[in-house]
Amino acid sequence: MKADSKLNHSTSHLLAAAVLKLYPNTKLAIGPAIEEGFYYDFEFEEPLLDSDLPKIEKLMRKLASDGYEMKQVDISKYSFENQPYKKELFDEFSKEGKKITFYSYIHPKTNEVLFTDLCAGNHIESTKEIKHFKLLNLAGAYWKGDSKNKQLTRIYGTSWKSEEELNEYLQILQERKERDHRKIGKELNIFTFSQLAGQGFPIWLEDGMKIHNAIRDYVLKLDRKFGFKEVLTPHFGEKQLYEISGHWAHYQDTMFNPIEMDNELLIGRPMTCPHHIILFNQTRRSYRDLPIRYSEQSRLYRYEKSGALTGLERVRAMDLTEGHVFVRKDQIESEFKHLYKMIQQALKDFKIEIDHISLSLRDPNDKEKFFNDDEMWDKAESDLRKVMKDLKIKYKEFVGEAAFYGPKIDMQVKTALGKVITMSTLQLDFLLPARFDMKYVDDKETQQTPVLIHRGLIGTYERFIATLLEQTKGVLPFWLSPRQVTILPISEDQNKECQKLYEDLLDKDFNVNVDLRNERINKKIRDAQITKTKFLVILGNNEIENNTLAVREYGSDETKIMTKAELVQIMRKLIKSKK
């Protein structure tokens, strides 16, 4: 849903007016409309709590009913007293020669000025139109998005033209909350973070590693099937490596600072392509050797601003399902089709829902962000368009979104928070092979430069698992579930048999748990359901005597009696079919 920008912009001003009435010494920052609502940033004298929002909202409703009208006013009507952020913006805009305007909420009968703000305009006529709104939550936000500046309090809200639209949007928010991978990950003990481990460095818990390893096993098998050779390269690279590749010039702000050791400047690698180029250049290559496909489960390090860190979706350390393919120019189309088929197979097996496919192109006018070689870009973009056409792929073009070295095809998903993120990617690169002087010998014994294709199969494990948790609400398919079986005894008398069954199923490579706690059976069943255990196996004296199991499947209230062999057969079929 997309909210009305005029309505939400005006509601943000109403929020600021109410805040100043309740907290007169508050300093105002900015308050724009956003796609699904609005926000306003404040510096409060005392910390604001979520429990304070209803009080602010109540005053907003009272002020709105008075019918204040938004009108442009003379700059002299505004006082910058106690408003340093507004003064900073005013001075900045004045220096840049921008047009500066101020708007006030003015009562149409009494001419009372409720509130005045530095603003570019785009408002509704009267606050009487502001009826169906809600303040949603508080967040921290650095002034101008810079962590070196003071952290302000951001109040998010949303405003709609009808009560039906507001209620529909609030239902969407509730659905997103239930799908938020951060909430699910905490409930299921998948991952955690710690300030002592560093911001943005995820810690995988036991069940999280079971999911991680199941994905890794799948990826390695698929890589082998599609002709990739697995390699392992260092987590660091000498600064010169990234200067040659161009990454230091283009991505320095998102790379960790170098560590000086033994006259070397070592950088935690933000990507692995230069390392794989080193591997290619280790020996003389023939045209018959190509394509050469390297794959690596690459640990990467990228310095993301602390305010941008979002659970597993945006982190500072990540494992990427990375691949690099070196091809002749006449192999570009066939290899892209080969790799696209591979990605589609993976997304199908994991049942990932793609929002859209994008073709990211360079901005021809931006010679600083994108390597200045029109002939190279025209060739690369033409090749990709042809591939998309041949494969009959529906896609959207995005000018200015390419990598600095070449255009790319991205499979995009929409997160529970409504953000669009890249899942899988194929990138065409003529630049890096030239920069590293890569060569192979053709059939005429002439040296040629190969073309590099960057392949991100399912992106990073962090982002991919976040997507899996959100799209499944944590109810993962059996083959990925970290808790495929949980065994419960009716009483302590069955503990020995439960332990024996646990060890047997563990030997058969199932993710199995046994709960021998001194708790009531109903509590154990409830706890197992919360962790979304796929099969709950209950053992009592009757089951032991008859050599059977009482089995309850997740999502069902029905208990089935079966043998161990029957349960094992069912589970193996589920793993094979990936259901």
N, C-alpha and C positions, 0 to 999 in steps of 0.2 A: 504494500500500500504506500502511496505517496501523498503526503499531507499538503494542504494548501499553504504556500510559502508566505503569502500576505497575512493570513490569519495567524500563523505561528510566529511570524516576526513581530506582529503587534502584541501577541500574548507574551512574548519574551519581555517586551517593554512593561507590560502590566505586572509581570513577576517582579521586575526591578523596582517598580513603584511601590509594590506591597512590601518588599524587603526593606526599602528605605524608611517606610512608615513604622515598621516593627523594629528595625535595627538601624537607627539614624546615622550611626558612624561607619556604616559599611562602605567599603570602597568598591566601585563598579569597574568591571573590565569590559568584556564584549558579550553580546547576546544574539547570535544569528539564528535564522531558521535553518533547519537541516531536513533531510529527506522525509523523516517520519515525525518531525516535531520541532523542538527548539531547545536551546540551553542558554544559560547566562552564567558567567563566571564572576565570583565575588571574593573579596577579602573581608572576612568577618572579624570582629573584635574577639569573640569567643567562638569555639567550634560549634558548627551547626550539626544537629542530629536528624536522622530520618524522621524521628517523632515530631520534629518541628514543621515538617512539610504540610500537614493538614491545617495548621494554624495560618500558614502563608496562603494556602489555597483558599481558605475561607475568606480572608481579606480580599483576595483577588476577585472572588465572585461578587462581593459587596461593591467593590470599586467598579467592576464591569457593568453592573446594573445601573450605575449612575450616568452612563452614556457619555463618557468623555470622548472627544474627537481629537484625532491626530492631525496636527497642523505644523507646517514648517515655520520656524521662528528665526528671528535675527540672532546672530552669534553672540551679540552682547547680552542676550537674555540668559546666557549660561554662565554659571560660576564654576571654576575649576577647584574651588576650595575643598579640600579633603578628597579630591579625586585625581590622584597622581597618574593613574593608568589612562584616563581620558586626556589628561594634559599631554602625556607622552605621545598618544596617538595624534592629537591635534598638531603638536609640533612636528611630528614625523610627516604627516600629510601636507602640512604647510611647506615644509622644506622640499617635498617632492612635487609641489605645484598641483596637488590634487584638489578637486572641488570639495569643499567642506560644507556640510549642511547639518542643522540641528532641528529636531522635531520635539514637540511638546504635546502631552495629553491635556487638553483644555476643555473645561465644562462649557457647553454651548450657551447656557443661560447666565451663569455667574461669572464666566471667564476665569474661574479658578484654575491655576496651573497645577496639575497633579504631579507631573514628571516631565523632565526634559533630558534628551539624550543626544549625543553625537551619533548621527545616523545618516545613511545614504538614501533612506526612503523605502517605498514599497510597503504600504500599510492599508488596512481596512479603514473605513470612515469612522466607525464608532465602536466603543468597547461593548456596546449592547450586542454586537455580533459574536462576542466571545462568551459562549455559553457551555460548550461541551469540551472540557479540557481536564487534564490531570497532571499533577507533578509526580514524576516517576521515581527518581532516585538522586542520590548525591554521588559525586565522584571528585577525585583530585585532578587538577589540570594546571600545568606550569604556564605561567604568563608567556604568551607567544610560542608555546610548545617547547620552550628551552628549559632543560633540567637545571640550568645554572640560575634561572630566575625563581622567584617566589612561587610556591605552590598555592593555588587558589582553590576555592570550593566551587564546583560546577553543579548547578541544579538542572537536571533534565526534565522536560515536560513534553506534552503533546496536546494539540488542539485540533478539533474537527468541527465540521459544519453541522453534524447531526449526532444525536445520541447513539444511533445505530452504528455509525462509522466509528465512534469512540469505543463502543463496546466490542466491536469486531476487532479493532486494533489491540485492545487490552487482552482479548482472547489469544491473538497471535503472540503477544508478549509472553503469556503464560505458557503457550506451546513451546516457544523458544527457550524459556527457562527450564522446562522439563527436558529439552534436548541439549542444553548447554553442556559441552563435554567437561567443563571444569567441575560442574555439579556432579555429573555422572562418574567422572574419574575419582572424585573424592569418596562418593558412596561405595564404589566397587573396589577401592584401594588399588587403583591402576598406577597413579603417579602422584608425586608431591613436589613441593619446592621448599627451599630453606635459604634464609638470608646468609647462613654460614657457608652454604655451597655456592652462593653467588646468584644474583638476580638473573632470571632467564635461563638457568641451567637446570633442566628437569631431572628428577630422580625417579627412576622406574622401580616400582615395587614388584613383589614376587608375581602377582597376577598380571601386571603390566608386561613383565618380561616374557611371560608365557604367550601373550598376544604378539609381542614384538618378534619372538623367535618363530612362531607359526608363520608370520608374514615373511620373515627372512627365508625360511625353508622354501616357501612358495616361490619367492623372487629368484632365488638361486637356481631352482629347478627350471623356471621359465627362461632365465638367462641362458642356461645350457641348451635348452630346446631351440632358442633363436640364435645360437651361434656365438654367444658372448663368452669371453675368457675372463674369469675372475682374477683380479689383482688386488694388491694391498700396498698403498703408498703412504708416506709420512704425513702426520697431522700438521706439520709445519713446512713452510717454504721460505727460502731466502728472499729478502725483499726484492732483489734483482729479478727473480723469477716473475713476480707480479708487475714489475716495471716493464719487462719485455712484453708480457701478455697485454698490458694496458689496463689491467684491473686496478692497479694502484692509482692510476690517474683518474679513473672513472668511479671507483667505489671506495676510495680511501676513507671516507667518513663512516662507512659501515664495516670497516676492517679494524681488528684489534691492533693496538700499537705494537711495533716491533720489540722483541726482547733481544738485547745485545749480549751475545755469548761468544767468547773466543774469536773476536773480530768478525762475527757474523750478525746480521740483523734478521732474526727469525720471526715469522708471522704465523699465527694460527690460521690455517688455510681457510679461506671463504669459499673456495671451489676447488675441483680436482683436475680440471681440464689441462692446466700446465703440467701437472705430474704425469698424466697419461701421454702427453706429447713427448715428455722425456723418455718414456718407455718406447714409443714409436721410433725415436731418433737413435736408440741404442744400437741398431743394426741396419745394414743396407736392405732396402725394400724393393721388391719387384711389383709390377702391375698385377702379376698373378697372385700376390699375397692379399690384395685388397678385395673386399672390405676386411679391415681388421677391427674387431669389436672388443673393447675392454669394458668390464663392469666392475663396480666397487660399491660396497656399502660404506659410503664415505662419511666420516665424522668431520663436520664443518663448523666454523666459528664465525659468527657475524655480530658486529656490535649494533644491536638495535637499541634505540632510545628507551629508557625505562618506562616512559609513558605509553609506549607502543606494545609492550610485552603483553600477550594475551594467552594465558594458559599454554597449551601445546601448539597453538596456531602460529604464534610468533615468539621465538625463543632465541637465545644467543649461542646455543650448541645444539646441533641437529645431526641426524644420520640420514643421508640421502641415498635413494635407490638409483645410483648414478651410472651412466653409460656413455662412452664416447666411441664413435665409429669413424674410421678414416676410409674415405672412398675416392675413386676416380670421378671425374665430372660426369662421365656417361653412366655412373651408377647411382647418381643422386635420387632420381625418381623411384627406381626400383627399391632402393634402400629405405626411403621414406615410407613407401607403402608397406614394406616388411616391418618396420618399426611401429607404424600406425596399427597394423594388425596385432602386434604384440601388446601394445597399450590397451587396445580394445578388449583383448582376451583377459587381461588383468582386471580391468574395470568391470567386465561381465562377471568374472568369477567372484569378485568381492561385492558385486551388486551395488556399485557406487552410482549415485544419481548425479549426472552432469547437468549443470544449468545451461551452458552454451560452450561452443568452441570458438576461440578467437584466433585471428591471424594478425599478429603484431608487426607493424611496419615502421620504418624510420620516418622522421620528419625531414623532408629534403632540405628545409631551410635551417635546420639545426646542425651545423657543421662541428659544433663543440661536443655535443652529447654522442653523436654518431660518427663513426669513422668516415672521413671525407673521401669517398670513392664511389661516385655515382654509377659507374659501369658495374662495379661489384654488386652494389645494392640492387640495381635494376635486374641483373641476372638472378640473384638470390630470390628476390620477391617474385619474379616471373616463374621460377622453378616451383616455388611453393604454391602459387596459385594454380599451376597446372596439376600438381599432385592433388590438391583439394578438389579440383574439377573432375579429374579422373576417378577419384574415390567417391564422388557425389556427396561430399561433406557439406552440410549447411554450416556456415560460419559467419562471424562478424569481424569486420576489419577495424583495427584500432591504430591510427596514425600516431607515431611518437612513442609507442610502447615496446618497440623492439629492443633487443640487447644492443650494446654499442657495436658489436661485431657482426650482427646479422639478424634477419627476421626470424620469427618463431611461431609455432602452432601450440596453443595452450588449451587444455581441457579444464574448464573452470567450474567450480562448485560454489554453492551459496551456503554460508555457515548459518548456525542458529541465530547469530547476532545480525544476520542480514548482509554480511560482508561477502564479496566475491573473492575467492582465493584460487590460485593455480594448483591443480592436482597433478596432472601429467604434462610433459612438455617435449617438443622436438624443435631444436634450433639449428639453423643452417649457418655455417661459419667459414667464410673464405679468408678471414683476416688473420686469425691466430696461426694457421699453418704457414702463412707468409712471414709473420713476425718471428717464428722460430726456425725459419729456413728449412721446413720439412720437405723431404724429397723422396720420390720413388722413381725407378727406372721403367720407362714404357717399352713397348715391343720393338721400338727402333733404337733402344739403348740411349734414349734421351731423358734427361732428368725432368720430372714434372712435380708440381706441388699438389698434394692431395687436398680434399675438402673434408672439413670436420663437421660431424653431426653430433650435437649434444642431445642426450636422451635422459629425461627424468621419468622413470617408469611410472611410479605412483607418488612422486614427490618425496618428501621426508617422512620418516616413520612417525615423527611427532605430529605433523599436520594430518597425515593419513589416518592415524589412530584417532585423532580428534574428530575427523570427519566420520569415521566408522561409528564412534560412540554417539555422535549426534544423529546420524541418519538411521541408526537402529535403536535409539534411546537406551543403549547399553545392552540390548538383547542381541548379542552377537550370534552368528550362525555357529552350529555345533563345532565345526572344525577349527574355529578361531577362539572358542570359549575357553577362558582360563579355568573354569569350573564345570567340567563336563559331567562329573559324577561327584556326589557327596553321599557318604555312607553314614547312617545313623543307627545306633543300637536302641532297642526299646528300653533296656536297662543295662546295668553294668555286667550282667551275666553274659551278654553277647559281645563284649568288648574284644575278646580274643578272636572270635570269628570275623568281626568287622575289620580288625587289623590284618588278618590273613587275606581277606577279600581286597582290601586296600593295596597290599603289596602285590597281589596277583594282577590287578588292573593297572598298577603303576608299571609293572614289567611289560605290559602290553602297550605302553606308551600313551595311555590316556591321562588327561589332567584330572586327577582324582584327589578328593579330600575325605578325611574321616573325622567325625566330630565325637570325641569321647569325653566331652565335658560333663561334669556332674550337674546337668540342667534337665528341666522337664522336656519331654520329646516334642511337645507343641512349640516350645520356644526354639528348639533346634530347627524344626521344620520352617518356622517363620524366618529365622536368620538365613537359612539356605535359600529361601525364596527371595529375600532382599538382595542376596549376592547373585541372583539370576542363574543359579545352578540348573543345568540342563536336565539331569536325571537325579532324582532323589531316591536312594536305595535304603529301605528300612528293613532291619533284621531283628526278628524276635525269635523266641524258642520254636514257634510253629514253622517259620521259614527255614531254620537250621535243621530241624527234624526232617523236613520234606525236600531239603536241598534246593530251595527256591528263593527268589527275591521278591519283595514287595516294592514295585517301582512306580514312581510318580513323575511324569514329564512336566517341565516348566510350562506354566500357563494352563494346566489341566488339574481338575480336582479328582480325576479318576485314578485309582491305584490299580495297577495290573500285576498279576502274579506271573513270573517267568523264570526261566533258568538263567544261570550266569552266561551260558553259551549263547542263549537267545539275545540277551542284552548286549553282549559283545558284538554279535552279528549286526544288530540294529545300529550300533555306534560306528562300526566300521563302514557301513553303507552310507551313513550320514557324512563321514569324513570324505569318502570317495566321491560322493555326489556334490559335496560342498553346499549342502542345504543347511 
